[in-house]
Amino acid sequence: MANDAKAATAGAVGSAVADRAWYGHKGNLYAMIIVALVALGSVWALALDSRWIYLLVYVWFGLGYGIFLQYGRFCMASAVRDLFAVGVPRMAVGMLIAVMLFSLTAAAVQVMGVNTFHPHPMGWHILVGALIFGFGIVFTGGCASGSLYKTGEGNLGSLLVVISISFSQAIYVAQSGWLDKLVPAAWTSSAAEKMMPEELSVTEGWFDQFVAGYVWDLQGGQLAGQLGIDGMFTGPFIGNALLGAIIPSLLLMLYLYNSAFKKGYLRRAKIEAPRMGDHLRGIWAMVTSSRNTAIAGLCLGLLAGGHMWATGELREKYEIFNFGELLAEMEYTDGLSMQDTVFDPGYWYITTQEAQWGAWAMDKVGIEMTDNIFFGLENGIPNPIINAPGWMSIGIIFGAAIIALSRREFKWKVPSLETAMFAIIGGALMGLGARIAMGCNIGAFFATVTNGDLSGWVFLAGMAAGGWLGVKAFNMWMEWRAGDDDLAL
């Protein structure tokens, strides 16, 4: 009997190993198929017109972002949740590593003269929008980029977040009616003074009045220029990178060590009277506590700088400022804005292209979506097939799927009704926050602070505050649910 049991156990173990090996081979095959399809699609596009290289840059860098986001489980929602819910700074530290490295690569790109960054206007809207955005990410379980890479892992709840963000943003920026009554008279007056195309009525629609009557009247800039550090090298590296990104990141890492890591580290190391060397080793232990997250932060920083450089070089090559100009030359004018432009940041960005997806779909069913500043004047609603930043977001999904499949981490996950509701409502809050703040955790934080724009740190403060409130609210919900279940029993 004992021998039979041992044989059965050995057989079960062998079967499980065989199943894992089969799944691994199948996952690798699927991953290679995705790479092959992207490569074949790229070759086909270039065969049609070599100028599609501009769009393909977004595709392939998106693929890279997705690979490293999934590899490091890199998500700012996780950073906020882990920090405030369980006091673990691992993800927040990885994020700061990426910020410091990207600031150096961004500075190098600026020295080369091909920097594509444009500063955000500084104002209270950043703090308010970030607060709403941060509150939303706790309930969705993923930030803007995190929701994309988790979609690539097969998480259908994250796909619902992406869909919710896309359509909610499109609805917000085109909405008018009773919301217009809440707009301050000063915004309406200032918007009316702007020289706008006749097709736009900027005294109607709360978002148009917010943009034209408030945001356009604000100032923004890079720290180097604000401090008068205008040397070709010192401005980008000292003013923007060192003072604007690296030193603040190091100070935040010291705060995280002191508030969330030091006590546990010293207890585990059995150090009762720590010295400076002990604390330095503790900080290093915090940085290396998750090797994958630290590596992902380093690689994302390098990749983001490379993306900015590649886009800048192509703009120089084709003598354009915006991809819309290139599309017009290629006779793809449908979906361009009134200025013959489309959304084309030139660097890592997320939510605006998703808003274009939602607006494009709504336009196709007969809803007017271009009689506003956001789509009609600035970003347009191009077909998703020729939406370059949109392909970056799709690339993130594909990149995450590739590595998840190869690491046996891909799994279809169907959300419960409660999780689906959180995904939709949280996504709608993220969409509202992103539009008010004029960006998400990538466009309004990561890409800004790394280029010396201090408005990004304001966004981080608001997002952290919103995340803290979100964790408190989520815990209250879970406690209520637990109490309700106890009563039912």
Secondary structure, DSSP 8 states (H G I E B T S, - for coil): -HHHHHHHHHHHHHHHHHHHHHHHHHHHHHHHHHHHHHHHHHHHHHHH-GGGHHHHHHHHHHHHHHHHHHHTT--HHHHHHIIIII---HHHHHHHHHHHHHHHHHHHHHHTT---------SHHHHHHHHHHHHHHHHHTS-HHHHHHHHHTTBHHHHHHHHHHHHHHHHHHH--SGGGGGS-HHHHHHHHTS---TT--TTSSHHHHHHHHTGGGS----HHHHHT---TTHIIIIIIIIIIIIHHHHHHHHHHIIIIIHHHHHHHTT-SS--HHHHHHHHHHHHTSSHHHHHHHHHHHHHHHHHHHHHHHHHHHHT-SSHHHHHHHTT--TT--TTS-----SS---HHHHHHHHHHHHHHTT----SSIIIIIII----GGG-HHHHHHHHHHHHHHHHHHHTT----B---HHHHHHHHHHHHHHHHHHHHHTS-IIIIIIHHHTTT-THHHHHHHHHHHHHHHHHHHHHHHHHHHHHHHHHH-
